[in-house]
Amino acid sequence: MLQLPKAGRTRFQASPAKERMQSSNARITLLFALSVAGLLFSGYLSAVKFFSEVCALNEQCPYFLGYPACYFGFAMYLTMTILTAQFFLGGLTRSVALNALKVVSGAGIIFAGYFTLQELPRLFAGGLSAYVLGLPTCAYGLLVYIAIFCIAFAAHRE
């Protein structure tokens, strides 16, 4: 006897719980990709400053506690990359990883936001041509921190 699938679900569709888990894993994969992207970008900025003692992309080099701000950005992105990798390797629970990502990215928002605000007068005076990439590098870091925070917050609510 032929059985029909139940209300709106075909035989090959995943259950709602499985779809939520796949969506959550996709978000955490995106968090990992954003963390690695931030790590590579801040790593480039840090390496240029460390080896040449000149800021990359002909920008001013903001300092924090006597060190270039990009070093702190590198440390925060490294931390977030390790957190997401630890989740995938089973070393952290989903909740712990997402809470830690929210804390670190929240600190990154405050940190990069502070330095981005300091660059606004130059941006308004010179326009987008004042910077090689159109915006200060701290602004790009800020955007990635905001994205990580929002995605981690949404993933945690699932």
C-alpha positions as CSV (number, residue, x, y, z in Angstrom):
1,M,0.0,0.0,0.0
2,L,1.3,3.4,-0.9
3,Q,1.7,5.9,1.9
4,L,1.7,9.7,1.3
5,P,4.1,12.0,3.1
6,K,2.8,13.9,6.0
7,A,1.5,17.5,5.6
8,G,3.8,19.3,3.3
9,R,7.0,17.3,3.8
10,T,8.3,15.0,1.2
11,R,10.2,11.8,2.0
12,F,13.6,13.4,1.2
13,Q,13.2,16.7,3.2
14,A,15.0,17.1,6.5
15,S,13.1,17.5,9.7
16,P,12.8,21.0,11.1
17,A,15.2,20.2,13.9
18,K,17.8,18.9,11.4
19,E,17.3,22.1,9.2
20,R,17.9,24.3,12.3
21,M,21.1,22.4,13.1
22,Q,22.4,22.7,9.5
23,S,21.6,26.4,9.6
24,S,23.4,26.8,12.9
25,N,26.5,24.9,11.6
26,A,26.4,27.1,8.4
27,R,26.5,30.2,10.7
28,I,29.4,28.9,12.7
29,T,31.2,28.0,9.5
30,L,30.6,31.6,8.4
31,L,31.9,32.9,11.7
32,F,35.0,30.8,11.2
33,A,35.5,32.2,7.7
34,L,35.0,35.8,8.9
35,S,37.5,35.2,11.8
36,V,40.1,33.8,9.3
37,A,39.5,36.7,7.0
38,G,40.1,39.2,9.8
39,L,43.1,37.3,11.0
40,L,44.7,37.4,7.5
41,F,43.9,41.1,7.1
42,S,45.2,42.1,10.5
43,G,48.1,39.7,10.1
44,Y,49.1,41.5,6.9
45,L,48.8,44.9,8.6
46,S,50.8,43.7,11.7
47,A,53.5,42.0,9.6
48,V,54.1,45.2,7.5
49,K,54.3,47.3,10.6
50,F,56.5,44.8,12.5
51,F,59.0,44.2,9.6
52,S,59.1,47.6,8.0
53,E,58.1,49.9,10.9
54,V,55.8,51.6,8.4
55,C,52.0,51.3,8.4
56,A,50.5,49.4,5.5
57,L,48.6,51.2,2.8
58,N,50.1,54.6,3.7
59,E,47.8,55.1,6.6
60,Q,48.4,56.6,10.0
61,C,49.2,54.0,12.6
62,P,47.1,54.3,15.7
63,Y,48.7,53.1,18.9
64,F,47.2,51.5,22.0
65,L,49.2,51.0,25.2
66,G,52.3,51.7,23.2
67,Y,51.7,49.1,20.5
68,P,50.2,49.4,17.0
69,A,46.4,48.8,17.1
70,C,46.7,46.2,14.4
71,Y,48.6,43.9,16.8
72,F,45.5,43.9,19.1
73,G,43.2,43.3,16.2
74,F,45.4,40.3,15.2
75,A,45.2,38.9,18.7
76,M,41.4,39.3,18.8
77,Y,40.9,37.7,15.4
78,L,43.3,34.9,16.3
79,T,41.3,34.3,19.5
80,M,38.0,34.1,17.5
81,T,39.6,31.8,14.9
82,I,40.8,29.5,17.7
83,L,37.4,29.5,19.4
84,T,35.5,28.5,16.2
85,A,38.2,25.9,15.4
86,Q,37.8,24.5,18.9
87,F,34.1,24.2,18.4
88,F,34.5,22.2,15.2
89,L,37.1,20.0,16.9
90,G,34.8,19.3,19.8
91,G,36.8,21.2,22.4
92,L,34.0,23.7,23.1
93,T,30.3,23.5,23.3
94,R,28.2,25.6,20.9
95,S,27.0,27.8,23.7
96,V,30.5,28.5,25.1
97,A,31.9,29.2,21.7
98,L,29.2,31.6,20.7
99,N,29.2,33.4,24.1
100,A,33.0,33.8,23.8
101,L,32.7,35.0,20.2
102,K,30.2,37.6,21.3
103,V,32.5,38.9,24.1
104,V,35.6,39.1,21.9
105,S,33.8,40.6,18.9
106,G,32.0,43.1,21.3
107,A,35.4,44.2,22.6
108,G,36.6,44.4,18.9
109,I,33.6,46.7,18.1
110,I,34.5,49.0,20.9
111,F,38.2,48.9,20.0
112,A,37.9,49.3,16.3
113,G,35.0,51.8,16.7
114,Y,37.2,54.0,18.8
115,F,40.0,54.2,16.2
116,T,37.6,54.5,13.3
117,L,36.0,57.6,15.0
118,Q,39.5,59.1,15.2
119,E,39.8,58.7,11.4
120,L,36.5,60.4,10.5
121,P,37.9,63.9,10.2
122,R,40.5,62.8,7.7
123,L,37.8,60.8,5.8
124,F,35.4,63.8,5.7
125,A,38.2,66.1,4.6
126,G,39.7,64.0,1.9
127,G,36.8,61.8,1.0
128,L,37.1,58.2,0.0
129,S,40.4,59.0,-1.9
130,A,42.0,59.7,1.5
131,Y,42.5,56.0,2.0
132,V,43.9,53.4,-0.4
133,L,40.9,51.1,0.3
134,G,38.4,53.9,0.5
135,L,38.0,53.6,4.2
136,P,40.4,53.3,7.1
137,T,41.6,49.8,7.8
138,C,40.1,50.1,11.3
139,A,36.7,50.6,9.7
140,Y,37.0,47.3,7.8
141,G,37.9,45.6,11.1
142,L,34.9,47.2,12.7
143,L,32.6,45.9,10.0
144,V,33.9,42.4,10.4
145,Y,33.6,42.6,14.2
146,I,30.0,43.8,13.8
147,A,29.2,40.9,11.4
148,I,30.7,38.3,13.7
149,F,28.8,39.7,16.7
150,C,25.4,39.8,14.9
151,I,25.9,36.3,13.4
152,A,27.0,34.8,16.8
153,F,24.0,36.5,18.5
154,A,21.6,35.1,15.9
155,A,23.2,31.6,16.1
156,H,22.9,31.6,19.8
157,R,19.2,32.4,19.7
158,E,18.5,29.2,17.7
